[in-house]
Amino acid sequence: MNHRVNHYIEITSRIRSGRRFCEFIASGGTVWDQPAGSPWRNVTIEVMERERRNVEELERIRLRLYPDLAAEDVSPPLYNSH
């Protein structure tokens, strides 16, 4: 594959992964963090918001770089099965 297609696949994979993570959180998943020397704390809301913003930014980047391909993200296969 050429570099352009590889980069499109990389960005699209990151978008899909981020969306799936947000779906996991929305369905009841939780994220916990323990900063050094501190007690555990639930950071689910912060992590979900950060991931949502990352996905939105990646979508903007992909649309700007690949306007001819980004519109097909309704669920296009990333790889040709041939």
Buried (B, 14 or more C-beta within 10 A) or exposed (E): EEEEBEBBBEBBEBBBEBBEBBEEBEEEEEBEEEEEEEEEEEBBEEBBEEBBEBBEEBBEBBEEEBEEBBEEBEEEEEEEEE
